[in-house]
């Protein structure tokens, strides 16, 4: 009987250990130019079900993510970001979404990019 209890305990420990590896880490490239873009990108990512952390860097254009792979994936997160007007490597924002961002955030406009580079 003790043998069966020991086997059961080890089996439960093994199942519990495997079930805890649900969080994935990834980095995606997201276009933007300023602090307002950063706030918009991070909020869009965080509002995606399953995303636990999103930090976008203005200089590198990289968004570091921690998310539950059982609830979402990079394509869904990219779509959420594109829906608020920012292009990702996977999904380009629609013209309507892009044009809804603040005029200083129009990252496809070379003049806006240069203005932000000078700051």
SVG drawing of the C-alpha trace seen along z (x, -y; Angstrom):
<svg xmlns="http://www.w3.org/2000/svg" viewBox="-11 -68 29 70">
<polyline fill="none" stroke="black" stroke-width="0.4" points="0.0,0.0 2.9,-2.4 4.3,-1.7 1.1,-2.9 1.0,-6.1 4.6,-6.9 3.9,-6.4 0.8,-8.5 2.6,-11.3 5.4,-11.4 2.8,-11.3 1.0,-14.3 4.2,-16.2 5.2,-15.5 1.8,-16.7 1.9,-19.8 5.4,-20.7 4.4,-20.3 1.3,-22.4 3.2,-25.4 5.1,-26.2 2.4,-28.2 4.0,-31.6 5.9,-32.4 8.3,-35.3 8.6,-36.9 9.7,-40.2 7.9,-41.7 8.8,-44.7 6.2,-47.5 6.4,-50.8 6.0,-54.0 7.9,-57.2 7.1,-58.6 5.8,-58.2 2.2,-58.4 2.8,-55.5 4.5,-53.6 1.4,-54.0 -1.0,-53.0 1.0,-50.0 1.4,-48.7 -2.2,-49.2 -3.4,-47.4 -1.1,-44.4 -2.1,-44.3 -5.8,-44.4 -5.3,-41.2 -6.6,-38.3 -3.6,-36.3 -1.0,-39.0 0.6,-39.6 3.3,-42.1 4.1,-44.4 7.0,-46.9 7.8,-48.7 11.1,-50.6 10.9,-53.8 14.5,-53.5 14.6,-49.9 10.9,-49.6 10.8,-46.2 7.9,-45.1 8.8,-42.6 5.9,-40.4 5.0,-37.8 1.8,-35.9 -0.1,-32.8 0.2,-30.6 -3.0,-28.8 -5.0,-32.0 -3.3,-33.9 -0.5,-33.9 1.7,-36.5 -0.7,-36.9 -3.6,-37.8 -1.4,-40.2 -0.1,-41.8 -3.7,-42.2 -4.6,-44.0 -1.7,-46.4 -2.5,-46.9 -6.2,-47.7 -5.0,-50.8 -2.9,-52.0 0.6,-50.5 2.2,-48.2 4.0,-45.0 6.1,-42.6 3.1,-40.2 0.2,-42.6 0.0,-46.1 -2.5,-48.5 -5.4,-49.5 -5.3,-53.0 -8.3,-53.9 -6.6,-52.7 -3.3,-54.4 -5.0,-57.7 -6.8,-57.6 -3.6,-58.1 -2.4,-61.5 -0.7,-63.5 2.6,-63.5 2.4,-59.6 2.2,-59.2 5.3,-57.0 4.9,-56.3 5.4,-60.0 9.2,-60.8 8.7,-64.4 7.2,-63.1 10.1,-60.6 12.7,-63.3 10.9,-65.6 11.2,-62.9 14.8,-62.1 15.7,-65.7 14.2,-65.6"/>
</svg>
